[in-house]
């Protein structure tokens, strides 16, 4: 039987927060979960002590369902397995695992065999069907989304195709959702909940650099572009970002344009890096990768994460909505 996202994850509001690497730390994830939705911290390239430190803060921050997002395409299959095992070993059952893009069957099976809730973001029908076969929440990403694009289809069209193939699966719409009205439209198109990324970039608890937040708030749809120029650290993937001098002139040298710190370790930031500017980043922020979806036109100011969740809650299905109505 088809269920809402709220039922599937044991939360009050059928809303996922995107586990954006660099932007979504434990503070943001825990604030979202405490507000009744499903927060998610970006695991990105963290391993060993750095990942342990992040997981420790995540578990200390909430006892409610909260996730860790991992990406095989960035770290490779071996490191992904190490990350998954570390999350399983160091966190309670309330912590779900979120995978961005495809992962090997053995990884999906390991997570579900451990009794953990699984969320998988996809950009194609084939990957959605595969993820649903493991009982995953399937996040259906359209090209309206900010960040790295997993496919070429628009959100509602892809949700519709997957709903036809998977009538009982839990499908979550992602891309271009910046207002409660847009969320309601996505649910009407066949989704069981929504995922927000850009809206949470500007949350008060987000680790996005203040310049990044201000740029999102000041932007409209036409200020975003789909490009592959930010490829250092994540090659071969198109992404939707705010237009910058770098997207307008991709023939510039790959010089270092800034510095950042991740879990206490300093790094230099080259031009064309896929890394986002965070509160720990300095340098030419205006040239860096500022991932931003078409929802930016509905986003005007920095607000607490709890206010974002509350604004969407009335337009999204709760734990019993599908059972009472559609189920």
Secondary structure as UniProt FT lines:
FT   HELIX           5..9
FT   STRAND          15..17
FT   TURN            21..23
FT   HELIX           26..34
FT   TURN            35..36
FT   STRAND          38..42
FT   TURN            44..45
FT   HELIX           48..61
FT   STRAND          66..70
FT   HELIX           72..75
FT   HELIX           77..90
FT   TURN            93..94
FT   STRAND          95..100
FT   HELIX           105..113
FT   TURN            114..115
FT   STRAND          118..122
FT   HELIX           125..132
FT   TURN            133..135
FT   STRAND          137..141
FT   TURN            143..144
FT   STRAND          147..148
FT   HELIX           155..165
FT   TURN            167..168
FT   STRAND          171..174
FT   HELIX           180..188
FT   TURN            189..190
FT   STRAND          194..196
FT   HELIX           198..201
FT   TURN            204..205
FT   HELIX           210..217
FT   HELIX           221..223
FT   STRAND          224..227
FT   TURN            235..236
FT   STRAND          239..242
FT   HELIX           245..248
FT   TURN            250..251
FT   STRAND          256..262
FT   TURN            263..264
FT   STRAND          265..270
FT   TURN            271..272
FT   TURN            279..280
FT   STRAND          282..283
FT   HELIX           285..287
FT   HELIX           294..298
FT   HELIX           305..313
FT   TURN            314..315
FT   TURN            319..320
FT   HELIX           321..324
FT   TURN            325..326
//
